[in-house]
Amino acid sequence: MKNPIQKIYTEVPRTYEILNHTLTVGQDILWRMRAAKTVATEGGTLWLDMCSGTGEIAASLSRKARDGTTVVAADFSLPMMQKAINKPESKQITFTLAEVTHLPFRDNSFDAIVISFATRNINTSKTNLTKAFQEFHRILKPGGIFVNLETSQPRSSLIRRLFHLYVKLTVRPIGRLVSGSDIAYAYLSHTMRRFYGADELAEIVLEAGFSEVSFRRMFLGIAAIHKARK
Ligand SMILES: C[S@@+](CC[C@H](N)C(=O)[O-])C[C@H]1O[C@@H](n2cnc3c(N)ncnc32)[C@H](O)[C@@H]1O
C-alpha cells in the first residue's frame, strides 16, 4: 500500500459511521443529506460520489435517483467500499476502485460529482488538491456540477478557537477509544484544525477551472458545502 492515507482507512471502517455521528452529534447526517439533495435537484443521468467511503452519500443519491440515473461510487479503499457494498442500496450503485488524481472515466461524462469529508485527505498539498479538482472538471459534462462537503473554519475567532478545542479534546481520544486506531483520529484531529476556510477553498475550486462557485456554511461554519459548475 503506497499511500499512507489508504492505510489509515484499513483501520476505521467498522466504527467509522457511528463515530462521525457521535462526534458531530448527528449533524454530519444532515450535511450529507443537503449535499445529496443539491446533486439530485440538478438532475441528469450520471452521478459520481467520489471518495465514497462507506457509501452514505451514494446510498442517499440512489434513493433520490429517478429511473435511468446511474450512481457511481469511487474510492481507493477496498475495506471502506466493502462497508458500502453491504448496504441494501448497493444493488443500485456501480462501485469502482479509483485514485482521485487518475480517474478511470471519460472526459465530459458525469452530470454531477459530489465529494464529502475527503478533500482534506487529498490536500497533501495545494497542488495535489488542484490536480484532483481539475480531474473532476475533466470528467464532468459542460454545465455539470461539483459539490464539495467538508469541514471548514468558522469566521469568528472565538468560535474557531472553541471548535479547535472541541476537536482537540474529543476527536483523537474518543476516536482512538472507539475505533482502536490512534493514527486515524490523530490525523483527523490535525487536518480539521488546519484545513482551509470556505473562501480559500472557493478560490482553489475557481483556480481548477470551475465557475459559479458558491458555498453555504453549516453549523457556525464548522463545515461548508461548495457548489461549482463546469
Ligand atoms: C473521511 S472518508 C469520507 C467517506 C465518505 N465520503 C463520507 O462522507 O463519509 C474519506 C474517504 O476518501 C478516500 N480517499 C482519500 N484519499 C483518496 C484518494 N486519493 N483517492 C481515492 N479515495 C481517497 C478514503 O479511502 C476514504 O474512504
The ligand as an ORCA input file, in Angstrom:
! r2SCAN-3c Opt
* xyz 0 1
  C     -13.307     10.560      5.648
  S     -13.690      9.374      4.419
  C     -15.167     10.061      3.720
  C     -16.081      8.994      3.198
  C     -17.452      9.466      2.743
  N     -17.355     10.336      1.599
  C     -18.199     10.113      3.859
  O     -18.827     11.156      3.656
  O     -18.232      9.548      4.941
  C     -12.510      9.725      3.159
  C     -12.553      8.699      2.047
  O     -11.742      9.198      0.985
  C     -10.998      8.134      0.441
  N      -9.802      8.711     -0.182
  C      -8.878      9.503      0.417
  N      -7.933      9.870     -0.450
  C      -8.275      9.295     -1.636
  C      -7.690      9.303     -2.924
  N      -6.536      9.957     -3.150
  N      -8.280      8.606     -3.928
  C      -9.429      7.930     -3.688
  N     -10.046      7.876     -2.480
  C      -9.468      8.559     -1.473
  C     -10.684      7.235      1.630
  O     -10.367      5.925      1.245
  C     -11.974      7.345      2.434
  O     -12.874      6.322      2.115
*
